[in-house]
Amino acid sequence: MPFPRRRTVASGVVVTLIAGLTAVWAPAPASGEAGADIRARLERIEGLTVVSESPTPPPGYRFFVLSFRQPTDHRDPAAGTFEQRFQLLHRSVDRPMVLHTTGYGMPERAFRSEPARLVDGNQISTEQRFFTPSRPEPANWEHLTIWQAATDHHRIVRALKRVYREPWISTGASKGGMTSVYHRRFYPHDVAGVAAYVAPNDRINPADHAYDRFFDRVGGDPACRRALADVQREALRRRPELVERYQAWAAAENRTFHQVLGTVDKAFEMTVLDLVWAFWQYGTEADCATVPAITATTDAIYEFVDRVVDWSFYTDQGVLPYAPYYYQAATQLGAPSLRFRHLRHLMHYPPSFYGPNSNLPPRLRRHHDPWPMIDVDTWVRTRSSRMLFVYGANDPWGAEPFVPSRHDSYRFTAPGANHGADISALPPGERDRATAALLRWADVDSQPATARSAPTELDEAERELRRERRPR
């Protein structure tokens, strides 16, 4: 099944989207810390550990990796604890703080989210509970809920507000955007506003016709949609050849299938079903020219599927690290349920196979509880305030978006954008409105010069991070 997923980028590799341009970094503002070093102030916070500080931080910042002791069960603090990792980009205690929620693991390198750039602020980026190493031992998976995770963030905010007293803004993309919404739902006074990017809202899990309607009209060229459907069908028709090649690759790479999906054939079908979703999540209409014809060689079809979806993902080694996501999707978050009418006669498994429980070890498979998402959706529509949602017009995850209230809240859709949509991709008038809202919530008088300059390596790292995650 698809999941808000991102591609992993090798350590230290950055793809420059705007070549030949260099940002001008302003010197770090005066600290306002009454002579106390920021590291010393952090070390005095109960439960917080400074794991490391970078000797070569980004210009104008100090970069820390931290951990914070959290109860395994916030309703029963005596039941044990675990260490939750997060990173800190420190600019100045006189600047706003941006709480970036990944929804997944913690990135290993420094990056700056778009809101942190726009308000020229500090930033923390947190690892979601149960992603390693932020996992209790032993792990009681019943404690992996949206409320428990929101309470993790609440405790971090409460602890760090002793040092960072300027306004806080929460942000995240994809599942990270969902996480920021859930935090706002349960602790609406922790932050001054939320900027949630490409955040899915599967409010009624089985009622997913919106996704099928999306794929019926996505993109401006019906021929592209037909070509993608044709290559999906052709891949399933050539199942024996492709599965043989897939199995040979897996054996050579020491990849297995027995822990989660069970067989190479199931992993093959899951990968092919993912093709159209992944194409639009990460690609653009310009990529339609790369779709092979049904007369293409088997090698060409295999390589196209690998480039778009990645054959390695549905191996045990690829999917197991994402068990915390799939567990949450199975139990609370929900997940897309597609019909695949054009593939029914070629599928070996029912459409329900394309769901989160298929991507979990049998011991973690659970029934879905619909009430948490209904509650969140109702609260966002009726009682929320200062919430900003940004979606991409060609991103499948925008098929079921959040609908914010009218209480100083906004929703924008970037034309032609995919799962990487952000404020900078909006038309000028909407971009200005979104930016003005963030600045106002952060109590920043005007947009800093650094926000108007070209993206730096630090900002490009954030764009790569947004391709690293996978709810499909």
Secondary structure by P-SEA (a helix, b strand, c coil): ccccbbbbccccccccccccbbbbbccccccccccccaaaaaaaccccccccccccccccbbbbbbbbbbbccccccccbbbbbbbccccccccbbbbbcccccccccbbbbcaaaaaacbbbbbbbccccccccccccccccccaaaaaaaaaaaaaaaccccccbbbbbcccaaaaaaaaaaaaccccccbbbbccccccccccccaaaaaaaacccccaaaaaaaaaaaaaaaaaaaaaaaaaaaaaaaaccccccccccaaaaaaaaaaaaaaaaaaccccccccccccccccaaaaaaaaaaccccccccccccccaaaaaaaaaccbbbbbbccccccccccccccccccccccccccbbbbbccaaaaaaaaaaccccbbbbbbbcccccccbbbbbcccccccccccccccccccccccaaaaaaaaaaaaaaaccccccccccccccaaaaaaaaaaaccccc
